[in-house]
Amino acid sequence: MTDTRARRSATLGPYSPLFYDEPLEFVSASGLWLTDVRGERYLDAYNNVPNVGHTHPRVVEAIASQGARLNIHTRYLNDRVVEYAERLLDLFDPALDRVMFTNSGSESNDLALRIATQHSGARGILISDFSYHGHTQALAEITTGLRTFEGVGAHVRTIRVPDLDGADAGRDEAEVLASSLAEVDEAIASLQAAGFSVAAWLFDPVFSTEGLARLPAGYVGGVLQRVRAAGGLGIADEVQSGFGRTGSRFWGHQQHDIVPDLVTMGKPMGNGHPLGGVVLPAALLDEFGPRNMYFNTFGGNPVSSAVGLAVLDVLRDEDLVANSERTGRRVREEFARLAAEFPFLGPPRGAGLFAGFTVHDDDGRPDGARTKRVVEGVKARHVVLSRIGRHDEVLKVRPPLPFGTEESAILVEALRGALGDA
Ligand SMILES: Cc1ncc(COP(=O)(O)O)c(C=O)c1O
């Protein structure tokens, strides 16, 4: 055990998870490359928080120059903050025309649920049966994708997200859609019968914790329509899928041709600087605002806003959303080739630069242990990635968006080697 690991355990406790059997200790990074404490370099095929690349000079400059000028809580006028709000809202459907800034994805989802609960006068929440949206009390009670002591609350109903390349493979797509939506109808009826009614459906547009499920066409729109008919709101959690991650479109929900009632953001928004937000229509804010004296000390302060602006500038100037689409397509083509070489792999999953495939055992069952061997084998070849899914059986590739041809080739060679050993 390294000294840092022992000291971490002695101070932070041993419960906060670390990746890998032998955790990595990074000391610096630039672009797509991380350097560890021994001076070894690793290609980053995993981290979406440094969305525009590690230590991007324009982001670093934004932190330094605004930090040197003014950083203060949010109850004074500041044009940086307003400029950022304007620039961000320009990226949304015109119906979504207000933003509230926060410091994390959890805080954003907690606030969105509060707004939806007050709007609907209901308490019931619909959630996928294998998902994660954050760590507050309210979110612990809707967590289904990892262990919480609270367990799922009485006001929560879980729905199984269909997966045409997973549990629903081989079934007729229209039939999968119909049975999945019937399950949603049942969940809504159950919330109504229990007196909770429906406040919100909170969903990740790429269904990442679920393992990047391939949905039947019309699923997200169908659930949203049912939730709205029951008086609830649809909250798109863009913490994973936002800011160009899914390629071609800036937001994950746009892939489903819907406009959600609320959008929540976090991780990539500040490229590592803690920044999150909730985007919503003016009508919802005008309902919530007068009822609650809400302010957020750090959320969207001048430095955070300068960072947020720099991230948007880089995404635009380096054409990173188009790169996410282009490189993502190439990565999936390579994954299809790997699947032809290694029969225990499923078809490529995901959109843009959120990609993966299922790893099976030799009898075709999802195999989390084998996926772990692949992840460790790739790490031994100096590339970092991870795994997701109900059985931790889906390889998770989600690099900073400047990931290009050269990096894809390195990733695929590392995977080929690791798959050969797995
Ligand atoms: C989809 C999703 N929503 C929300 C969160 C919580 O974000 P944070 O850790 O910034 O509170 C996460 C974190 O992994 C997430 O994946």
The ligand as an SDF file (V2000), in Angstrom:
LIG
                    3D

 16 16  0  0  0  0  0  0  0  0999 V2000
  -26.2210   11.0690  -13.9930 C   0  0  0  0  0  0  0  0  0  0  0  0
  -25.6410   11.6820  -12.7420 C   0  0  0  0  0  0  0  0  0  0  0  0
  -26.3380   12.6120  -12.0760 N   0  0  0  0  0  0  0  0  0  0  0  0
  -25.8670   13.1980  -10.9620 C   0  0  0  0  0  0  0  0  0  0  0  0
  -24.6470   12.8420  -10.4350 C   0  0  0  0  0  0  0  0  0  0  0  0
  -24.1550   13.4930   -9.1750 C   0  0  0  0  0  0  0  0  0  0  0  0
  -23.2520   14.4870   -9.4740 O   0  0  0  0  0  0  0  0  0  0  0  0
  -22.2330   15.0410   -8.3520 P   0  0  0  0  0  0  0  0  0  0  0  0
  -21.3160   13.9150   -8.0030 O   0  0  0  0  0  0  0  0  0  0  0  0
  -21.5650   16.2040   -9.0230 O   0  0  0  0  0  0  0  0  0  0  0  0
  -23.0450   15.4890   -7.1960 O   0  0  0  0  0  0  0  0  0  0  0  0
  -23.8770   11.8830  -11.0910 C   0  0  0  0  0  0  0  0  0  0  0  0
  -22.5420   11.4930  -10.5640 C   0  0  0  0  0  0  0  0  0  0  0  0
  -21.9380   10.5400  -10.9300 O   0  0  0  0  0  0  0  0  0  0  0  0
  -24.3880   11.2930  -12.2820 C   0  0  0  0  0  0  0  0  0  0  0  0
  -23.6850   10.3770  -12.9440 O   0  0  0  0  0  0  0  0  0  0  0  0
  1  2  1  0
  2  3  1  0
  2 15  2  0
  3  4  2  0
  4  5  1  0
  5  6  1  0
  5 12  2  0
  6  7  1  0
  7  8  1  0
  8  9  2  0
  8 10  1  0
  8 11  1  0
 12 13  1  0
 12 15  1  0
 13 14  2  0
 15 16  1  0
M  END
$$$$
